[in-house]
Amino acid sequence: MKVGQVGIPAKDLERAIVFYRDLLELPLLFNTETMAFFSSNNVRLLISLPEKKKFAHASSVIYFQIENIQETYKAFLNKGVTFINEPYCVAKMGQSETWMAFFKDTEDNTHALMSEIQI
């Protein structure tokens, strides 16, 4: 079984589109008045306005796997992405380390950059 799509709630769809398309540089597949679909490798991200007020809450954390966390962190920081923390090592496993840096999107959802570094 594989993940095909992840839903991310938005309060302001146009603002969210700008964030995911322009700051994170994810390809925008298409959008409607209430939804926008992006591609993140083989996973589709659905950014949508909540159908009802009870669904207006933050999403699960999405971990975006990248090659160079320091380089991506600096590039995103320069674009205005709001980070919760600088990149740091969360685990050492044999000859590799897992590094993460958590950030907020414009809709107050928390996500992370994640990188496996060979040591």
ZIJOLIN-V333342 format. One record per residue. N is the residue number from 1. RES is the residue in one small letter. OMEGA is omega in whole degrees, -180 to 180 (999 if undefined). NEAR is the number of other ideal C-beta (glycine too) atoms within 8 Angstrom. Layout:
n->(N;N)
res->(RES;RES)
omega->(OMEGA;OMEGA)
near->(NEAR;NEAR)
This chain:
n->(1;2;3;4;5;6;7;8;9;10;11;12;13;14;15;16;17;18;19;20;21;22;23;24;25;26;27;28;29;30;31;32;33;34;35;36;37;38;39;40;41;42;43;44;45;46;47;48;49;50;51;52;53;54;55;56;57;58;59;60;61;62;63;64;65;66;67;68;69;70;71;72;73;74;75;76;77;78;79;80;81;82;83;84;85;86;87;88;89;90;91;92;93;94;95;96;97;98;99;100;101;102;103;104;105;106;107;108;109;110;111;112;113;114;115;116;117;118;119)
res->(m;k;v;g;q;v;g;i;p;a;k;d;l;e;r;a;i;v;f;y;r;d;l;l;e;l;p;l;l;f;n;t;e;t;m;a;f;f;s;s;n;n;v;r;l;l;i;s;l;p;e;k;k;k;f;a;h;a;s;s;v;i;y;f;q;i;e;n;i;q;e;t;y;k;a;f;l;n;k;g;v;t;f;i;n;e;p;y;c;v;a;k;m;g;q;s;e;t;w;m;a;f;f;k;d;t;e;d;n;t;h;a;l;m;s;e;i;q;i)
omega->(178;176;-180;-177;176;178;179;-179;178;174;-180;-173;-179;178;180;178;179;-179;-175;-179;-171;-178;179;178;174;179;175;180;175;177;176;178;-175;-175;172;-178;179;176;173;-171;-177;179;177;176;177;176;-175;170;-179;178;180;-178;-178;178;-179;179;-179;-178;171;178;174;-180;180;-179;-178;-180;-173;-175;-179;-180;-180;177;-179;-180;180;178;179;178;179;176;-179;180;176;-179;173;177;178;180;179;-179;173;-179;-180;-177;179;176;174;-180;179;172;-177;-179;178;170;-177;-178;179;173;177;175;-178;165;-178;-179;175;-176;177;-179;999)
near->(1;4;5;5;8;11;7;14;15;11;9;8;14;6;11;16;12;10;12;15;12;8;11;10;5;10;6;11;7;6;8;6;4;6;11;14;12;13;10;8;4;3;10;11;14;11;14;12;9;9;4;6;5;5;8;8;5;7;10;4;8;10;9;10;6;9;4;7;14;7;7;12;13;8;8;13;9;6;8;6;9;6;12;8;7;6;11;8;7;6;6;8;6;4;4;10;10;13;13;13;14;10;13;10;11;9;13;7;10;9;11;12;14;12;14;9;9;5;6)
